[in-house]
Amino acid sequence: MGVVDVVLRRLAAGLGAVVLAAEALVLALVHFVLGRTTQSQSMSIAGMDPDVMVMATYAMGAGTAAFLLLCAALLAAAAVRDRGPGRFARVVLVCAAVTHGVLGALAVGLVGWGAFAVLMLTLCLLVYVLTQYAARGRGGADGLPGEGVRPTSR
């Protein structure tokens, strides 16, 4: 493991944190605009109360932004400490990666190739960080196989 590996790993984690934070802000703004539009037009779908739809839109935007900001904070912590994410953080980041993969597949047909490229960039950063930190400290790139393992019985 060289200095270049450490720099690339930390750079990818930091860049992933910045991209996820920007994505959280954009999605919160989009949901805010959708909520305001629904409110001003008094839109209703299948007889639902427009106020419920407005609040649901705001809640979905806030929830999505909070999830992405959590992922950004986990990646930033990994970049600063240069340590792999823990079990909970790994599960959250894998969920984010799967979500970006599914949304990327949908974005090609619904939005276009630009949105697909942004989602795939984010997916690549997440997967790269997860795989690079997984190899480190688990008998992979950092140490010899079996290093740090103690026998349980003699």
Rosetta constraint file for C-alpha pairs under 8 A:
AtomPair CA 1 CA 5 HARMONIC 6.31 0.50
AtomPair CA 1 CA 6 HARMONIC 7.78 0.50
AtomPair CA 1 CA 141 HARMONIC 6.49 0.50
AtomPair CA 1 CA 142 HARMONIC 6.57 0.50
AtomPair CA 2 CA 6 HARMONIC 6.76 0.50
AtomPair CA 3 CA 7 HARMONIC 6.20 0.50
AtomPair CA 4 CA 8 HARMONIC 6.03 0.50
AtomPair CA 5 CA 9 HARMONIC 6.00 0.50
AtomPair CA 6 CA 10 HARMONIC 6.10 0.50
AtomPair CA 6 CA 82 HARMONIC 7.71 0.50
AtomPair CA 7 CA 11 HARMONIC 5.88 0.50
AtomPair CA 8 CA 12 HARMONIC 5.98 0.50
AtomPair CA 9 CA 13 HARMONIC 6.27 0.50
AtomPair CA 9 CA 79 HARMONIC 7.53 0.50
AtomPair CA 9 CA 82 HARMONIC 7.93 0.50
AtomPair CA 9 CA 129 HARMONIC 6.51 0.50
AtomPair CA 9 CA 132 HARMONIC 6.67 0.50
AtomPair CA 9 CA 133 HARMONIC 7.76 0.50
AtomPair CA 10 CA 14 HARMONIC 6.07 0.50
AtomPair CA 10 CA 78 HARMONIC 7.51 0.50
AtomPair CA 10 CA 79 HARMONIC 4.55 0.50
AtomPair CA 10 CA 80 HARMONIC 7.34 0.50
AtomPair CA 10 CA 82 HARMONIC 6.38 0.50
AtomPair CA 11 CA 15 HARMONIC 5.92 0.50
AtomPair CA 11 CA 79 HARMONIC 7.13 0.50
AtomPair CA 12 CA 16 HARMONIC 5.89 0.50
AtomPair CA 12 CA 79 HARMONIC 7.98 0.50
AtomPair CA 12 CA 125 HARMONIC 6.11 0.50
AtomPair CA 12 CA 128 HARMONIC 7.45 0.50
AtomPair CA 12 CA 129 HARMONIC 6.47 0.50
AtomPair CA 13 CA 17 HARMONIC 6.22 0.50
AtomPair CA 13 CA 75 HARMONIC 5.24 0.50
AtomPair CA 13 CA 76 HARMONIC 6.36 0.50
AtomPair CA 13 CA 78 HARMONIC 6.65 0.50
AtomPair CA 13 CA 79 HARMONIC 5.14 0.50
AtomPair CA 13 CA 125 HARMONIC 7.27 0.50
AtomPair CA 13 CA 126 HARMONIC 7.80 0.50
AtomPair CA 13 CA 129 HARMONIC 5.91 0.50
AtomPair CA 14 CA 18 HARMONIC 6.37 0.50
AtomPair CA 14 CA 75 HARMONIC 6.53 0.50
AtomPair CA 14 CA 76 HARMONIC 5.49 0.50
AtomPair CA 14 CA 79 HARMONIC 5.51 0.50
AtomPair CA 15 CA 19 HARMONIC 6.13 0.50
AtomPair CA 15 CA 125 HARMONIC 7.81 0.50
AtomPair CA 16 CA 20 HARMONIC 6.05 0.50
AtomPair CA 16 CA 72 HARMONIC 6.97 0.50
AtomPair CA 16 CA 75 HARMONIC 6.72 0.50
AtomPair CA 16 CA 122 HARMONIC 6.65 0.50
AtomPair CA 16 CA 125 HARMONIC 5.66 0.50
AtomPair CA 16 CA 126 HARMONIC 6.70 0.50
AtomPair CA 17 CA 21 HARMONIC 6.10 0.50
AtomPair CA 17 CA 71 HARMONIC 7.25 0.50
AtomPair CA 17 CA 72 HARMONIC 4.03 0.50
AtomPair CA 17 CA 73 HARMONIC 6.64 0.50
AtomPair CA 17 CA 74 HARMONIC 7.82 0.50
AtomPair CA 17 CA 75 HARMONIC 5.32 0.50
AtomPair CA 17 CA 76 HARMONIC 5.52 0.50
AtomPair CA 18 CA 22 HARMONIC 6.19 0.50
AtomPair CA 18 CA 72 HARMONIC 6.86 0.50
AtomPair CA 19 CA 23 HARMONIC 6.09 0.50
AtomPair CA 19 CA 72 HARMONIC 7.93 0.50
AtomPair CA 19 CA 122 HARMONIC 6.96 0.50
AtomPair CA 20 CA 24 HARMONIC 6.07 0.50
AtomPair CA 20 CA 68 HARMONIC 5.79 0.50
AtomPair CA 20 CA 69 HARMONIC 6.72 0.50
AtomPair CA 20 CA 71 HARMONIC 7.11 0.50
AtomPair CA 20 CA 72 HARMONIC 5.42 0.50
AtomPair CA 20 CA 122 HARMONIC 7.45 0.50
AtomPair CA 21 CA 25 HARMONIC 6.38 0.50
AtomPair CA 21 CA 68 HARMONIC 6.57 0.50
AtomPair CA 21 CA 69 HARMONIC 5.54 0.50
AtomPair CA 21 CA 72 HARMONIC 5.81 0.50
AtomPair CA 22 CA 26 HARMONIC 6.24 0.50
AtomPair CA 23 CA 27 HARMONIC 6.08 0.50
AtomPair CA 23 CA 65 HARMONIC 7.91 0.50
AtomPair CA 23 CA 68 HARMONIC 7.41 0.50
AtomPair CA 24 CA 28 HARMONIC 6.08 0.50
AtomPair CA 24 CA 64 HARMONIC 7.04 0.50
AtomPair CA 24 CA 65 HARMONIC 4.35 0.50
AtomPair CA 24 CA 66 HARMONIC 7.39 0.50
AtomPair CA 24 CA 68 HARMONIC 5.48 0.50
AtomPair CA 24 CA 69 HARMONIC 6.30 0.50
AtomPair CA 25 CA 29 HARMONIC 6.18 0.50
AtomPair CA 25 CA 65 HARMONIC 6.69 0.50
AtomPair CA 26 CA 30 HARMONIC 6.17 0.50
AtomPair CA 27 CA 31 HARMONIC 6.14 0.50
AtomPair CA 27 CA 61 HARMONIC 6.42 0.50
AtomPair CA 27 CA 64 HARMONIC 7.41 0.50
AtomPair CA 27 CA 65 HARMONIC 6.59 0.50
AtomPair CA 28 CA 32 HARMONIC 6.12 0.50
AtomPair CA 28 CA 61 HARMONIC 4.88 0.50
AtomPair CA 28 CA 62 HARMONIC 6.24 0.50
AtomPair CA 28 CA 64 HARMONIC 7.52 0.50
AtomPair CA 28 CA 65 HARMONIC 5.80 0.50
AtomPair CA 29 CA 33 HARMONIC 6.22 0.50
AtomPair CA 29 CA 61 HARMONIC 7.91 0.50
AtomPair CA 30 CA 34 HARMONIC 6.16 0.50
AtomPair CA 30 CA 61 HARMONIC 7.76 0.50
AtomPair CA 31 CA 35 HARMONIC 6.00 0.50
AtomPair CA 31 CA 57 HARMONIC 6.01 0.50
AtomPair CA 31 CA 58 HARMONIC 6.10 0.50
AtomPair CA 31 CA 60 HARMONIC 7.44 0.50
AtomPair CA 31 CA 61 HARMONIC 4.99 0.50
AtomPair CA 32 CA 36 HARMONIC 6.17 0.50
AtomPair CA 32 CA 57 HARMONIC 7.50 0.50
AtomPair CA 32 CA 58 HARMONIC 6.12 0.50
AtomPair CA 32 CA 61 HARMONIC 7.11 0.50
AtomPair CA 33 CA 37 HARMONIC 6.06 0.50
AtomPair CA 34 CA 38 HARMONIC 6.10 0.50
AtomPair CA 34 CA 57 HARMONIC 7.09 0.50
AtomPair CA 35 CA 39 HARMONIC 6.09 0.50
AtomPair CA 35 CA 53 HARMONIC 7.72 0.50
AtomPair CA 35 CA 54 HARMONIC 4.84 0.50
AtomPair CA 35 CA 55 HARMONIC 7.40 0.50
AtomPair CA 35 CA 57 HARMONIC 5.52 0.50
AtomPair CA 35 CA 58 HARMONIC 6.15 0.50
AtomPair CA 36 CA 40 HARMONIC 6.05 0.50
AtomPair CA 36 CA 54 HARMONIC 7.33 0.50
AtomPair CA 37 CA 41 HARMONIC 6.05 0.50
AtomPair CA 38 CA 42 HARMONIC 5.82 0.50
AtomPair CA 38 CA 43 HARMONIC 5.29 0.50
AtomPair CA 38 CA 50 HARMONIC 7.11 0.50
AtomPair CA 38 CA 53 HARMONIC 7.51 0.50
AtomPair CA 38 CA 54 HARMONIC 6.18 0.50
AtomPair CA 39 CA 43 HARMONIC 6.96 0.50
AtomPair CA 39 CA 50 HARMONIC 6.79 0.50
AtomPair CA 39 CA 51 HARMONIC 7.02 0.50
AtomPair CA 39 CA 54 HARMONIC 6.08 0.50
AtomPair CA 42 CA 50 HARMONIC 5.76 0.50
AtomPair CA 43 CA 50 HARMONIC 5.74 0.50
AtomPair CA 44 CA 48 HARMONIC 5.49 0.50
AtomPair CA 44 CA 49 HARMONIC 6.32 0.50
AtomPair CA 44 CA 50 HARMONIC 5.25 0.50
AtomPair CA 44 CA 53 HARMONIC 7.64 0.50
AtomPair CA 48 CA 52 HARMONIC 7.37 0.50
AtomPair CA 48 CA 53 HARMONIC 7.36 0.50
AtomPair CA 49 CA 53 HARMONIC 6.61 0.50
AtomPair CA 50 CA 54 HARMONIC 6.20 0.50
AtomPair CA 51 CA 55 HARMONIC 6.21 0.50
AtomPair CA 52 CA 56 HARMONIC 5.99 0.50
AtomPair CA 53 CA 57 HARMONIC 6.08 0.50
AtomPair CA 54 CA 58 HARMONIC 6.32 0.50
AtomPair CA 55 CA 59 HARMONIC 6.01 0.50
AtomPair CA 56 CA 60 HARMONIC 6.00 0.50
AtomPair CA 57 CA 61 HARMONIC 6.20 0.50
AtomPair CA 58 CA 62 HARMONIC 6.13 0.50
AtomPair CA 59 CA 63 HARMONIC 5.96 0.50
AtomPair CA 60 CA 64 HARMONIC 5.99 0.50
AtomPair CA 61 CA 65 HARMONIC 6.02 0.50
AtomPair CA 62 CA 66 HARMONIC 5.99 0.50
AtomPair CA 63 CA 67 HARMONIC 6.17 0.50
AtomPair CA 64 CA 68 HARMONIC 6.24 0.50
AtomPair CA 65 CA 69 HARMONIC 6.01 0.50
AtomPair CA 66 CA 70 HARMONIC 6.08 0.50
AtomPair CA 67 CA 71 HARMONIC 6.32 0.50
AtomPair CA 68 CA 72 HARMONIC 6.12 0.50
AtomPair CA 68 CA 96 HARMONIC 7.80 0.50
AtomPair CA 69 CA 73 HARMONIC 6.07 0.50
AtomPair CA 70 CA 74 HARMONIC 6.22 0.50
AtomPair CA 71 CA 75 HARMONIC 6.23 0.50
AtomPair CA 71 CA 89 HARMONIC 7.88 0.50
AtomPair CA 71 CA 92 HARMONIC 6.91 0.50
AtomPair CA 71 CA 93 HARMONIC 6.21 0.50
AtomPair CA 71 CA 96 HARMONIC 7.50 0.50
AtomPair CA 72 CA 76 HARMONIC 6.04 0.50
AtomPair CA 73 CA 77 HARMONIC 6.10 0.50
AtomPair CA 74 CA 78 HARMONIC 6.29 0.50
AtomPair CA 74 CA 85 HARMONIC 7.15 0.50
AtomPair CA 74 CA 89 HARMONIC 6.46 0.50
AtomPair CA 75 CA 79 HARMONIC 6.15 0.50
AtomPair CA 75 CA 85 HARMONIC 7.87 0.50
AtomPair CA 76 CA 80 HARMONIC 6.13 0.50
AtomPair CA 77 CA 81 HARMONIC 6.00 0.50
AtomPair CA 77 CA 82 HARMONIC 7.93 0.50
AtomPair CA 78 CA 82 HARMONIC 5.28 0.50
AtomPair CA 78 CA 83 HARMONIC 5.35 0.50
AtomPair CA 78 CA 84 HARMONIC 5.84 0.50
AtomPair CA 78 CA 85 HARMONIC 6.14 0.50
AtomPair CA 79 CA 83 HARMONIC 7.43 0.50
AtomPair CA 83 CA 133 HARMONIC 6.98 0.50
AtomPair CA 84 CA 130 HARMONIC 7.78 0.50
AtomPair CA 84 CA 133 HARMONIC 4.71 0.50
AtomPair CA 84 CA 134 HARMONIC 6.76 0.50
AtomPair CA 84 CA 136 HARMONIC 7.48 0.50
AtomPair CA 85 CA 89 HARMONIC 5.37 0.50
AtomPair CA 85 CA 90 HARMONIC 5.66 0.50
AtomPair CA 85 CA 133 HARMONIC 7.52 0.50
AtomPair CA 86 CA 90 HARMONIC 5.89 0.50
AtomPair CA 87 CA 91 HARMONIC 6.28 0.50
AtomPair CA 88 CA 92 HARMONIC 6.30 0.50
AtomPair CA 89 CA 93 HARMONIC 6.10 0.50
AtomPair CA 90 CA 94 HARMONIC 6.05 0.50
AtomPair CA 90 CA 130 HARMONIC 7.34 0.50
AtomPair CA 91 CA 95 HARMONIC 6.18 0.50
AtomPair CA 92 CA 96 HARMONIC 6.29 0.50
AtomPair CA 93 CA 97 HARMONIC 6.15 0.50
AtomPair CA 93 CA 126 HARMONIC 6.93 0.50
AtomPair CA 93 CA 130 HARMONIC 7.82 0.50
AtomPair CA 94 CA 98 HARMONIC 6.17 0.50
AtomPair CA 94 CA 126 HARMONIC 7.83 0.50
AtomPair CA 94 CA 127 HARMONIC 7.96 0.50
AtomPair CA 94 CA 130 HARMONIC 7.99 0.50
AtomPair CA 95 CA 99 HARMONIC 6.08 0.50
AtomPair CA 96 CA 100 HARMONIC 6.14 0.50
AtomPair CA 96 CA 126 HARMONIC 7.96 0.50
AtomPair CA 97 CA 101 HARMONIC 6.23 0.50
AtomPair CA 97 CA 122 HARMONIC 7.89 0.50
AtomPair CA 97 CA 123 HARMONIC 5.31 0.50
AtomPair CA 97 CA 126 HARMONIC 6.06 0.50
AtomPair CA 97 CA 127 HARMONIC 6.86 0.50
AtomPair CA 98 CA 102 HARMONIC 6.28 0.50
AtomPair CA 98 CA 123 HARMONIC 7.95 0.50
AtomPair CA 99 CA 103 HARMONIC 6.04 0.50
AtomPair CA 100 CA 104 HARMONIC 5.83 0.50
AtomPair CA 100 CA 119 HARMONIC 5.75 0.50
AtomPair CA 100 CA 120 HARMONIC 7.11 0.50
AtomPair CA 100 CA 122 HARMONIC 7.25 0.50
AtomPair CA 100 CA 123 HARMONIC 5.82 0.50
AtomPair CA 101 CA 105 HARMONIC 6.38 0.50
AtomPair CA 101 CA 119 HARMONIC 7.28 0.50
AtomPair CA 101 CA 120 HARMONIC 6.95 0.50
AtomPair CA 101 CA 123 HARMONIC 6.48 0.50
AtomPair CA 102 CA 106 HARMONIC 6.44 0.50
AtomPair CA 103 CA 107 HARMONIC 5.85 0.50
AtomPair CA 103 CA 119 HARMONIC 7.33 0.50
AtomPair CA 104 CA 108 HARMONIC 6.53 0.50
AtomPair CA 104 CA 115 HARMONIC 7.37 0.50
AtomPair CA 104 CA 116 HARMONIC 4.92 0.50
AtomPair CA 104 CA 117 HARMONIC 7.85 0.50
AtomPair CA 104 CA 119 HARMONIC 5.44 0.50
AtomPair CA 104 CA 120 HARMONIC 6.41 0.50
AtomPair CA 105 CA 109 HARMONIC 7.70 0.50
AtomPair CA 105 CA 116 HARMONIC 7.27 0.50
AtomPair CA 106 CA 110 HARMONIC 6.26 0.50
AtomPair CA 107 CA 111 HARMONIC 5.01 0.50
AtomPair CA 107 CA 112 HARMONIC 6.04 0.50
AtomPair CA 107 CA 113 HARMONIC 7.46 0.50
AtomPair CA 107 CA 115 HARMONIC 6.13 0.50
AtomPair CA 107 CA 116 HARMONIC 5.51 0.50
AtomPair CA 108 CA 112 HARMONIC 4.74 0.50
AtomPair CA 108 CA 113 HARMONIC 5.45 0.50
AtomPair CA 108 CA 115 HARMONIC 7.27 0.50
AtomPair CA 108 CA 116 HARMONIC 5.56 0.50
AtomPair CA 111 CA 115 HARMONIC 6.40 0.50
AtomPair CA 111 CA 116 HARMONIC 7.98 0.50
AtomPair CA 112 CA 116 HARMONIC 6.52 0.50
AtomPair CA 113 CA 117 HARMONIC 6.05 0.50
AtomPair CA 114 CA 118 HARMONIC 6.42 0.50
AtomPair CA 115 CA 119 HARMONIC 6.20 0.50
AtomPair CA 116 CA 120 HARMONIC 6.05 0.50
AtomPair CA 117 CA 121 HARMONIC 6.05 0.50
AtomPair CA 118 CA 122 HARMONIC 6.35 0.50
AtomPair CA 119 CA 123 HARMONIC 6.14 0.50
AtomPair CA 120 CA 124 HARMONIC 5.97 0.50
AtomPair CA 121 CA 125 HARMONIC 6.25 0.50
AtomPair CA 122 CA 126 HARMONIC 6.22 0.50
AtomPair CA 123 CA 127 HARMONIC 6.11 0.50
AtomPair CA 124 CA 128 HARMONIC 5.89 0.50
AtomPair CA 125 CA 129 HARMONIC 6.12 0.50
AtomPair CA 126 CA 130 HARMONIC 6.13 0.50
AtomPair CA 127 CA 131 HARMONIC 6.03 0.50
AtomPair CA 128 CA 132 HARMONIC 5.95 0.50
AtomPair CA 129 CA 133 HARMONIC 6.03 0.50
AtomPair CA 130 CA 134 HARMONIC 5.94 0.50
AtomPair CA 131 CA 135 HARMONIC 6.35 0.50
AtomPair CA 132 CA 136 HARMONIC 6.65 0.50
AtomPair CA 133 CA 137 HARMONIC 7.80 0.50
AtomPair CA 134 CA 138 HARMONIC 6.73 0.50
AtomPair CA 134 CA 140 HARMONIC 7.89 0.50
AtomPair CA 135 CA 139 HARMONIC 7.20 0.50
AtomPair CA 135 CA 140 HARMONIC 4.53 0.50
AtomPair CA 135 CA 141 HARMONIC 5.51 0.50
AtomPair CA 135 CA 142 HARMONIC 7.65 0.50
AtomPair CA 136 CA 140 HARMONIC 5.49 0.50
AtomPair CA 136 CA 141 HARMONIC 5.25 0.50
AtomPair CA 136 CA 142 HARMONIC 5.31 0.50
AtomPair CA 137 CA 141 HARMONIC 7.32 0.50
AtomPair CA 137 CA 142 HARMONIC 5.82 0.50
AtomPair CA 137 CA 143 HARMONIC 7.07 0.50
AtomPair CA 139 CA 143 HARMONIC 5.89 0.50
AtomPair CA 139 CA 144 HARMONIC 6.30 0.50
AtomPair CA 139 CA 145 HARMONIC 5.00 0.50
AtomPair CA 139 CA 146 HARMONIC 6.39 0.50
AtomPair CA 139 CA 147 HARMONIC 6.89 0.50
AtomPair CA 140 CA 144 HARMONIC 7.43 0.50
AtomPair CA 140 CA 145 HARMONIC 7.11 0.50
AtomPair CA 143 CA 147 HARMONIC 6.29 0.50
